Amino acid sequence: MSPEDEKESPEKEFAGNTTLHGLNRIFIAPSKYFRAWWIFVILASYAGFGYMFGSMIYSYFTYDTITDTRLEFKAGDIPFPAVTICNMNKFDASKLKVADWYYLSMLLNGVQLNVSTILASGVPPDETVNSTLNIEDMKIEDIVREKGFEVSPLRLKLCFWKGIFCTSMNFTHSFNYFGNCYTFNADVNNPLKQTMEGSGNGFMAFLDIIVDDYTENYFTGGVSEIGLKLLVHDPREPAIMDTQGIALAPGNHAFISIKRTLYENHVPPWGVCEDRQLEYYDTYTLPACYLECRSKHIVANCGCRPFYLPGTL
């Protein structure tokens, strides 16, 4: 091709006048060194663009999320949390019969006591003395329920909700690590509402733990503390009292301030949280999942289940 034809070549004319970044610089470069430099710069630019474009596509399909935290001061009614109370003593000594002491010997004393030893320790004889050998039908959860801590007029000395008297009828029973526990405001479908802050506008209770009725011994696997365990939690969540909550010693009181934290978790593919259905709980929560998984693990490995864990075995 002659120089005249090359000058008139539409390809070269397009390359020399195009606004495509850098391409025209290659053709109008004054020397081959500048042309090589522009070729390197353009290739590096397009390589960088390709890397950034690929990174954006990859980031899009990994469905990354951003955590957004907002602090709001909400006026009007807000849901009041549940309050679970447990006594650090599973069995009341004054309620136990001789047959109960015999059945619970390994748990309370670490050794199996016979009837004579039980009577010699100061337990008064009763109608169950001759029935201690027929304990196959006895269940630990039945003994805990009947012979353990209860929120009754004998123990619940005073109870107030927003300045109005409440009674044992306002509490819901549940089994827990400490035996019988009772929850105020446990109704998920009809939760109590609070409109103003302050101790006089919330929940207040005075309980008698009856220290003389304590039966557990730390050296045989029982609880060494004396007092109450209290946990403030969401009504939809089961209370895990052995690892959560605060301890209250006899003769003491506690003022507990609370704030509401609302989490909105992303479902896949933007997050790892899923709306799973648990077998023993209506609502999926972390405490419920933990208790259910713990119960199934114990059943699978031991063939038994602690009375305070969910299950049917």
FENPEDA-V889949 format. One record per run of one state. SS is the DSSP state (@ for helix, = for strand, . for the rest). FROM is the first residue (numbers start at 1). LEN is the number of residues. If there is no record, write none. Layout:
SS,FROM,LEN
SS,FROM,LEN
This chain:
.,1,2
@,3,5
.,8,2
@,10,8
.,18,5
@,23,6
.,29,3
@,32,30
.,62,16
=,78,2
.,80,2
=,82,6
.,88,5
@,93,3
.,96,2
@,98,6
.,104,1
@,105,5
.,110,5
@,115,6
.,121,8
@,129,3
.,132,8
@,140,8
.,148,8
=,156,6
.,162,2
=,164,2
.,166,2
@,168,3
=,171,6
.,177,2
=,179,6
.,185,8
=,193,2
.,195,4
@,199,3
.,202,1
=,203,5
.,208,3
@,211,3
.,214,4
@,218,3
.,221,7
=,228,6
.,234,12
=,246,3
.,249,18
=,267,1
.,268,5
=,273,1
.,274,12
@,286,17
.,303,11
